[in-house]
Amino acid sequence: MTNTPQKDKTQSSVRISEAAHKNHEELFPNHKSTLKVTDPELIEVFDNFAFDEVIAESKLDTKTRIMLILASIIGNQAVSEYRVMVGAALNVGVTPVEIKEILYQSVPYVGMAKAFDFVHATNEVMSSRGIQLPLEGQSTTSPETRYDKGLAIQKAVFGETIDQMYERSPKDQLHIQRFLSANCFGDYYTRNGVDISVRELITLSILIALGGVESQIKWHIQGNLNVGNGKDILLDLITQLLPWVGYPRTLNVLKCLNEVATE
């Protein structure tokens, strides 16, 4: 009986396409992957898919694409990957303020318990890059104005349905509606640093990664449409998140998109 020779797939034999290599190098210049040594077949498949095939379907610029992937990674609770991607984001021109706004925007959606480690990870990466903290403040509200300004931007995104939510709410639950207006929208959506159309894309990216929140996903698909992010942009977003969130969440959000954005 003879032994069958095993396929030797070392780092040097991993077949990464030219486009995948170029796109990966843009994010991670001169990066030496240990996984190319230990898991070469996985890296070949993933890199060619995520950094070539998927990107080839996109009209989003690199900066916006990475911002949305970064948001989804928070939703996925993948703090180790987040550290790496914060560095990549800085490499392609995402500003420290924009990174912080992505992170802050996640708080009302994932909760502070889940956001806490990402705050520390962000600060560690920024400090290692010589970025002085704290950054310049981006808040535009005060305790006196947060409710009114929040309600105004809530209505700007979702329209008259906000009045209906207040009208239909049981009296003992009205405080949740007020919290949504003052806290979720007044404290976060009114901030400077990213405009409302990008902020809505960030929110949708977080929700897609969370999974199991299809009702909120539908709301924010409509919110995106209302602020000018058409179905084509949302489909592009969903496509770019696919390698990072997986097929079940992707198929679920596609169903939501087709139900809300009917043509």
C-alpha positions as CSV (number, residue, x, y, z in Angstrom):
1,M,0.0,0.0,0.0
2,T,1.4,3.4,-1.0
3,N,0.7,6.7,0.6
4,T,-1.2,9.2,-1.6
5,P,0.8,12.5,-1.9
6,Q,-0.9,15.3,-0.1
7,K,-1.5,18.6,-1.8
8,D,1.0,21.1,-0.6
9,K,-0.8,24.5,-0.5
10,T,1.7,26.9,1.1
11,Q,1.5,30.6,1.3
12,S,3.5,30.9,-1.9
13,S,0.9,28.8,-3.8
14,V,-2.2,30.6,-2.6
15,R,-3.9,31.9,-5.8
16,I,-5.1,35.4,-4.9
17,S,-6.4,37.3,-7.9
18,E,-4.7,40.6,-8.9
19,A,-7.8,42.6,-8.1
20,A,-8.2,40.9,-4.7
21,H,-4.5,41.6,-3.9
22,K,-4.8,45.2,-5.0
23,N,-7.9,45.8,-2.9
24,H,-6.5,44.1,0.1
25,E,-3.2,46.0,-0.1
26,E,-5.1,49.3,-0.2
27,L,-6.6,48.5,3.2
28,F,-3.7,46.6,4.7
29,P,-0.4,47.8,3.1
30,N,2.5,45.3,3.5
31,H,0.4,43.0,5.7
32,K,1.9,39.6,6.2
33,S,-1.0,37.2,6.8
34,T,-0.3,34.3,9.2
35,L,-3.5,32.7,7.9
36,K,-2.0,32.3,4.5
37,V,0.4,29.9,6.2
38,T,-2.0,28.0,8.5
39,D,-5.2,28.2,6.4
40,P,-4.3,28.9,2.8
41,E,-7.3,27.4,1.2
42,L,-9.7,29.5,3.4
43,I,-7.8,32.7,2.6
44,E,-7.8,32.0,-1.1
45,V,-11.5,31.5,-1.1
46,F,-12.4,34.4,1.2
47,D,-10.0,37.0,-0.3
48,N,-11.0,36.3,-3.9
49,F,-14.6,36.5,-2.9
50,A,-14.6,39.5,-0.5
51,F,-11.9,41.6,-2.1
52,D,-12.6,40.8,-5.8
53,E,-15.9,39.3,-6.7
54,V,-18.0,41.3,-4.2
55,I,-16.2,44.6,-4.7
56,A,-16.6,44.2,-8.5
57,E,-20.3,44.5,-8.0
58,S,-20.1,47.8,-6.1
59,K,-20.4,51.4,-7.0
60,L,-19.6,52.6,-3.5
61,D,-16.3,54.3,-3.0
62,T,-13.8,52.5,-0.8
63,K,-14.2,54.9,2.1
64,T,-17.9,54.5,2.3
65,R,-17.8,50.8,1.9
66,I,-15.3,50.4,4.7
67,M,-17.4,52.7,7.0
68,L,-20.4,50.4,6.5
69,I,-18.4,47.2,7.0
70,L,-17.0,48.7,10.2
71,A,-20.6,49.4,11.4
72,S,-21.6,45.8,10.6
73,I,-18.6,44.4,12.5
74,I,-19.9,46.2,15.6
75,G,-23.3,44.6,15.1
76,N,-21.5,41.3,14.7
77,Q,-19.7,41.8,18.0
78,A,-16.4,40.9,16.4
79,V,-14.0,43.1,18.4
80,S,-10.8,41.6,17.2
81,E,-11.7,42.1,13.5
82,Y,-12.9,45.6,14.4
83,R,-9.5,46.6,15.7
84,V,-8.0,45.5,12.4
85,M,-10.7,47.3,10.3
86,V,-10.3,50.5,12.3
87,G,-6.7,50.6,11.1
88,A,-7.8,49.9,7.5
89,A,-10.4,52.6,7.7
90,L,-7.8,55.2,8.8
91,N,-5.6,53.9,5.9
92,V,-8.3,54.8,3.3
93,G,-9.2,58.2,4.6
94,V,-12.0,57.6,7.1
95,T,-11.5,60.3,9.7
96,P,-11.2,59.7,13.4
97,V,-14.4,61.7,13.8
98,E,-16.3,59.5,11.3
99,I,-15.1,56.3,13.1
100,K,-16.3,57.6,16.4
101,E,-19.6,58.6,14.9
102,I,-20.1,55.0,13.5
103,L,-19.3,53.7,17.0
104,Y,-21.6,56.2,18.8
105,Q,-24.4,55.6,16.3
106,S,-24.3,51.9,17.3
107,V,-25.0,52.5,21.0
108,P,-28.8,52.9,20.8
109,Y,-29.0,49.9,18.6
110,V,-26.6,47.3,20.2
111,G,-26.7,48.8,23.7
112,M,-23.8,50.1,25.8
113,A,-23.0,46.7,27.2
114,K,-22.1,45.5,23.7
115,A,-20.5,48.8,22.6
116,F,-18.2,49.2,25.6
117,D,-15.4,47.0,24.4
118,F,-15.5,48.7,21.0
119,V,-15.0,52.1,22.6
120,H,-11.8,50.9,24.3
121,A,-10.6,49.2,21.1
122,T,-11.2,52.4,19.1
123,N,-9.3,54.4,21.6
124,E,-6.4,52.0,21.7
125,V,-6.0,52.0,17.9
126,M,-6.3,55.7,17.7
127,S,-3.8,56.3,20.5
128,S,-1.4,53.9,18.8
129,R,-1.7,56.1,15.6
130,G,-0.9,59.2,17.6
131,I,-4.5,60.6,17.4
132,Q,-5.1,62.9,20.4
133,L,-8.2,62.0,22.4
134,P,-10.8,63.2,23.1
135,L,-11.7,64.3,19.6
136,E,-13.6,67.6,19.0
137,G,-17.2,67.3,20.2
138,Q,-19.9,66.7,17.6
139,S,-23.1,67.2,19.7
140,T,-25.6,69.8,18.5
141,T,-28.2,69.5,21.3
142,S,-28.5,70.4,25.0
143,P,-30.7,68.8,27.7
144,E,-33.3,71.5,26.9
145,T,-33.3,70.9,23.1
146,R,-32.6,67.2,22.6
147,Y,-36.3,66.2,22.5
148,D,-37.5,68.8,20.0
149,K,-34.5,68.4,17.7
150,G,-34.7,64.7,18.0
151,L,-38.4,64.6,17.1
152,A,-37.8,66.9,14.2
153,I,-35.1,64.7,12.6
154,Q,-37.1,61.6,13.4
155,K,-40.0,63.1,11.4
156,A,-37.6,64.2,8.6
157,V,-36.5,60.6,8.2
158,F,-39.8,58.7,8.8
159,G,-42.5,61.3,8.1
160,E,-46.0,61.3,9.6
161,T,-45.7,57.7,10.9
162,I,-44.0,59.2,14.0
163,D,-47.1,61.1,14.9
164,Q,-49.1,57.9,14.5
165,M,-46.6,56.0,16.7
166,Y,-47.3,58.6,19.5
167,E,-51.1,58.4,18.9
168,R,-51.2,54.6,19.0
169,S,-48.9,54.1,22.0
170,P,-50.5,53.0,25.2
171,K,-50.2,55.7,27.8
172,D,-48.0,53.6,30.1
173,Q,-45.5,53.2,27.1
174,L,-45.4,56.8,25.9
175,H,-42.1,57.2,27.7
176,I,-40.5,54.8,25.3
177,Q,-41.6,56.9,22.3
178,R,-40.2,60.0,24.1
179,F,-36.9,58.2,24.7
180,L,-36.7,57.3,21.0
181,S,-37.2,60.9,20.1
182,A,-34.9,62.5,22.7
183,N,-32.2,59.8,23.1
184,C,-32.0,57.7,19.9
185,F,-32.6,60.6,17.6
186,G,-31.9,63.7,19.8
187,D,-28.7,62.5,21.3
188,Y,-27.3,60.6,18.3
189,Y,-28.9,61.4,14.9
190,T,-28.5,65.2,15.4
191,R,-24.7,64.9,15.8
192,N,-22.3,66.3,13.3
193,G,-19.5,64.2,11.7
194,V,-21.5,62.3,9.2
195,D,-24.6,63.5,7.3
196,I,-28.0,62.0,7.7
197,S,-27.9,59.8,4.5
198,V,-24.7,58.2,5.6
199,R,-25.9,57.8,9.2
200,E,-29.0,55.9,8.0
201,L,-26.7,53.6,6.0
202,I,-24.7,53.0,9.1
203,T,-27.7,52.2,11.1
204,L,-29.0,49.8,8.6
205,S,-25.6,48.1,8.5
206,I,-25.7,47.6,12.2
207,L,-29.2,46.2,12.2
208,I,-28.4,43.8,9.3
209,A,-25.5,42.4,11.3
210,L,-27.5,42.1,14.5
211,G,-30.1,39.7,12.9
212,G,-33.5,39.0,14.2
213,V,-34.6,42.6,13.9
214,E,-36.5,42.5,10.6
215,S,-39.2,44.9,11.7
216,Q,-36.5,47.6,12.5
217,I,-34.7,46.7,9.3
218,K,-37.9,47.5,7.3
219,W,-38.3,50.8,9.1
220,H,-34.7,51.8,8.3
221,I,-34.9,50.6,4.7
222,Q,-37.8,53.1,4.3
223,G,-35.9,55.7,6.2
224,N,-33.0,55.3,3.8
225,L,-35.3,55.7,0.9
226,N,-36.8,58.8,2.4
227,V,-33.3,60.4,2.8
228,G,-32.3,59.7,-0.8
229,N,-30.6,56.3,-0.6
230,G,-32.3,54.4,-3.4
231,K,-32.8,50.7,-3.7
232,D,-29.7,50.4,-5.9
233,I,-27.6,51.8,-3.1
234,L,-29.2,49.6,-0.5
235,L,-28.6,46.5,-2.7
236,D,-25.0,47.6,-3.0
237,L,-24.7,47.9,0.8
238,I,-26.2,44.4,1.3
239,T,-23.9,42.9,-1.2
240,Q,-20.8,44.5,0.4
241,L,-21.8,43.2,3.8
242,L,-22.4,39.6,2.6
243,P,-18.8,38.3,3.3
244,W,-18.9,39.8,6.8
245,V,-22.4,38.9,8.0
246,G,-23.1,35.7,6.1
247,Y,-25.9,34.4,3.9
248,P,-28.8,34.0,6.4
249,R,-28.8,37.7,7.4
250,T,-28.2,38.7,3.7
251,L,-31.2,36.7,2.5
252,N,-33.4,38.0,5.3
253,V,-32.6,41.7,4.5
254,L,-33.1,41.1,0.8
255,K,-36.6,39.9,1.6
256,C,-37.2,43.0,3.6
257,L,-35.8,45.2,0.8
258,N,-38.0,43.7,-1.8
259,E,-41.1,44.0,0.5
260,V,-40.4,47.7,1.3
261,A,-38.8,49.0,-1.9
262,T,-41.4,47.7,-4.4
263,E,-40.9,48.8,-8.0
